[in-house]
């Protein structure tokens, strides 16, 4: 099977931009040209690679090709940049969870800021689900809680991000019952529908809160807890300054949840991925628990 680079580039553009028209604008060709490339690819394979939905998505077979296409694109961009100093740069799609991005991963962003010709494209996804972006070919590397390597990837342990149940001093005092909080009465803040940290703590105590607030950004989640909207599981790097400022207090002594984080990347002989991996290791060591 001979794979045509232009056809694979069309597949990547459709996956990234969602429609044939948007892919055409990105590639600076007509929508008809994109459609012809995808039809030719499907004819050569004898199977459909793109779901013609809104937005368009690769089929299972398309995802296999998408993984290959992104790897080829990265290697091509690196060679192009090294030989011709291409103005387009190297595209680097990476998945990271919101709490990591708001805390220790900022060290990685700071390092990449000094790299010439590298375009970091972050996908924010819960650490329990980011491995799926590797499998689908949407990213080349990911921060994940999955210790088992995705096929074609290497994996290494980064450390542990500790979460502590916390609330404002006023809220904690209002819902104090004996030596601990009244879990069943105190309102709670969650990040989104995938966030199970708070619910796991409640289930272990046989409690169901009367009010559950949803605040789906890391900074705003922290601020909502600091404003007394409810209690929440706050990452340790964010909790320490809030406690020092008197805005938050831990609800229970020694109660915490440790979330192990791993770094998965495609097994490619890529200087950019190697450099990124080294930056991730340094940033993780500086903040995460071993």
N, C-alpha and C positions, 0 to 999 in steps of 0.2 A: 504494500500500500504506500503510494507516494503522497505525502501531505504537502500542500501548497501553502507557503507562508502567508500569502495574501488572504487565503480562505480562513486560516487559523486566526489571523488578525481581525477579520470580520466577526468571528465567533467571540473573541475576547471583547470587542467593542460592543456587541449586542448584550453580552452578559453584564458589562459595566454600565451601560447607558439605558438598557431596557427596551429600546425600540430600534427598528431598522433605520428609521429616519435619524434618530439621535446618533446611532453608530456611523451613519454616512457623514454627518456633520463632523464627527470626531476624526474620521479617516480622510475627510476632504474629498469625498467621492459622492456619486449620486445614490439614492436609496435603491435604485434598480441595480447598480453595480454590487451593492452589498447583498441584495437578494440573489443575484446570479452566483456570487461566490458561495453562499450557503447552499443553494440548490446543487451546485457542482460538487461541493463537499459531501452532501447527502447522497448524491448519485454515486459517487466513488465508493462510499461506505456501504450503500444499500440500506441505510437506516436514517431516521430523523434525528437531528442533533439539536434543534431549537424548537421549543414549544411556542407556537404563534399565539401567545396570550398577552394580556396587558398587566404588568410588563412581560416581555419575552424572557424566558428562562431556558437554560440548557436542559436537555433530557439527560437521563442517566448516561447514555453514550456520549452526549455532548460534554458532560462534566469530565469524563475521562480525557477527551481531547482538550478541554479547557485547562486541565492541570498541565498537560504537555505544552500547550501554547504559552502559558505564563512562564514556564521554565525556559522555553526557547526565547521568549521575549526578553527576559532578564539577561540571559547570556548574550543575546544579540546586542542589547543596549550597552552592556559592559564593554564588549569588544568595540562597538561603534564609538563609545565615549573615549576609550583608550587610544584608538587609532586616529579618530577624526575630531575629537573633542566636540561631540554632538551637542547641539543646543537643546535637544529634547530631553537629555538626561536619562537616568535610570529610574524606572518606576518600581517602587517597593511596597506592595500591599501587605499589611500586617494586621492581625487581629489582636486586640487587647481589651481586657475588661475595664469598665469605667473606673472602679476603685483603684486599680493599678495605674491607670492613666492620670488620675488625680493625685497620686502619691509618688511611688518610687519610679514609675516609668517616665516621669518628667526628666529624669536624668538622661534617659536615652534620647528623648526629643532634643534636649540641649546639646548633646553630642552631634546628632544628625544635622542640627542647624549649621554646623561648621563644615559639612561635607559638600564639596562642589558637585553639582550635576546629579544629585540624588533627590528624587521626589518621594517623600514618605506619604503613603496613603493608608490611613488608619481605619480599620473597621472596629467599632466599639461593640463588643459582644460579651455576654456573661462567660466567665471562665469555664463553666460546665458545658457550654455549647460551642465554644470557639473552634474546637477540633473539627466540627462539621464544615467550617469554612475552608479548612485544609483539604478535607476529603472532596469538596465540591470544586476545588481549584480556584476559589475566590481570593485566597491569600497564599503567600509563600512561606509565612512563618506566623506563629501564634503563641500568646500566653494562654495556657490552659490548665485546668485541674486534672486533665486526663494523663495518667502516668504511662499508659501503653501507647507506643508510637503508632501514628497513622501510617498506613502502607506507603513506603517511599520517603518517610521522614525519619529524622533522628530526634531523640528527646533527652532532656536533661532537667534535673531538679534545680529550681531556682531558690526556693526557700518557702517560708510560710508567712502569709498575711493574716495577722490576728485581728479578730473582731470582738468587741466588747459591748454588751448591752448598756446603753447610757441614756440619760434624760437630763433635763434641766433640774437644778436643785429644787425648784418650786414644784415641778411635776412629781419628782421622786418623793418629796415630803407629803404631797397631797394623797398619793396612792400607796403610802407605806402601810404595811400590815405586819405587825410584829417586827421581825428582823429582816423581812424581805418585802419586795413590792407585791401589790395585788395584781398579778398578771392578767387575771380575767376582767379587771375593771379598767386598766390603764390603756388609753389609745396607743396605737402603734403605727409607725411609718415604715413602708416597704418601698423598695426601689422600682420594681415592676413585677409583672406576673411570673417571671422566672426566679425572682428573689425568694429563696426558701429559708434564709438564715433566721429571720424573726420567727417564722412559723415553726421551725424545728425546735427552737427554744421553748415556744409555747406548748407544742405537742408533748415535749418531755415533761411538762408540768401540768398536763391535762387541762390547759386553759384555752379559751377562745375569746379574743378581745372584742369589745362592743363596737369599736370604730377602727377601721384600717385605712390609713391615708396612703396614697401612692404618689411618689415624687421621683420621676425617672431620670434625674441627672445627679451625679455624685456630689457636686458642690451644693446644689439646692437641697438634696437629701440631708446633708449635714446641717445646712442652715435651718431647714424645717425642724430638725430635732433640737437645735439650739434655740429656736423660737418657741419651743414648748408644744409643738403640734402633736407630738407623741414620742414614745421611746423608740430607739432603733439600734441596730447592730452597727457600730461605728468602727471603721478601720483604725487600728492603733496609731498609725502616723498622724491621722487627723484628730484623734481623741486627745492625745497628750497636750497640744496647745490649747484646746478648748477647755480642758480641765484646769490648766494653769491660769486661764483667763477667768475662771469661775463660771463659765457658761454651761458646762456639763459635769455630771458626776456618774461614775459607774454605778449600776443598780445593785450589783451583787459582787462581793469580794471573791476574786479568783474564778468567776464565771466568764468563760470566753469560748470562742469557736475559732479553731485554726484551720485555714484553708490552704492546702499545699498548692503551690504554683509551679508549673513546668514550662519549659520553652521547647516548642516543636518547630522544626524547619525542614524544608525539603532538602534531601541529600543531593546537593549540587556543588560543583567546584566553582563557587561564586565568591569572589573577593568582597563584594558588597554584603552578601549574607554573612560571611565570616566576620566582617567588621561590625555588622549589626549585632551578631551574637555576642561578640566580645563586649560591646557597649551594654547589652542587656545583662550580662553576668556582673559587670561592675556596678550597675545601678541596683540590681537585686541584692548584691552583697552589702551595699551601703545602707539599705533600709529594711529588707525582709529578715525575719528570724531564720536562723539556719535549720 
